[in-house]
């Protein structure tokens, strides 16, 4: 399963990053790269059956700390 994840992300990376690199849109390139790496890491961990904790509770706590209950 992890081979499919890697192959999919390689194809997605080529599709997303080559145009940004050629057009020298560095800000967009690095933002996409950061999000891409986080997403790849999570997908890879799930594909090798590592239990990844849900980010829902920390996000909920941040929102409650900003806006109150």
C-alpha positions in Angstrom: 0.0 0.0 0.0 2.8 2.4 0.8 4.1 2.0 -2.8 0.9 3.4 -4.1 1.1 6.4 -1.7 4.7 7.1 -2.8 3.8 6.8 -6.5 0.7 9.0 -6.1 2.7 11.7 -4.3 5.5 11.6 -6.9 3.0 12.2 -9.6 1.2 14.9 -7.6 4.6 16.5 -6.8 5.5 16.7 -10.5 2.1 18.2 -11.4 2.3 20.8 -8.6 5.9 21.7 -8.2 7.3 21.8 -11.7 5.2 24.8 -12.9 5.9 26.7 -9.7 9.6 26.1 -10.0 9.7 27.1 -13.7 7.8 30.3 -13.0 10.0 31.0 -10.0 7.1 31.5 -7.7 9.2 30.7 -4.6 6.7 31.7 -1.9 4.0 29.5 -3.3 6.5 26.7 -4.0 7.7 26.6 -0.4 4.2 26.8 1.1 3.1 24.0 -1.1 6.2 22.0 -0.2 5.5 22.4 3.5 1.9 21.3 3.2 2.9 18.5 0.8 5.5 17.1 3.2 3.1 17.1 6.1 0.4 15.4 4.0 2.9 12.9 2.6 4.1 12.0 6.1 0.6 11.5 7.4 -0.5 9.4 4.4 2.7 7.3 4.6 2.2 6.6 8.3 -1.4 5.6 7.7 -0.4 3.3 4.9 2.1 1.4 7.1 -0.6 1.0 9.8 0.8 3.5 12.3 -2.0 4.9 14.5 -2.0 8.6 13.9 -3.7 10.7 16.5 -6.6 12.9 15.5 -5.9 16.6 15.4 -9.5 17.4 16.2 -9.1 17.9 20.0 -6.0 20.3 19.8 -7.8 22.3 17.1 -10.9 22.5 19.2 -8.9 23.7 22.2 -7.2 26.4 20.1 -10.5 27.7 18.8 -12.0 27.7 22.3 -9.0 29.6 23.7 -9.4 32.2 21.0 -13.2 32.6 21.0 -14.2 31.2 24.4 -16.8 28.5 25.1 
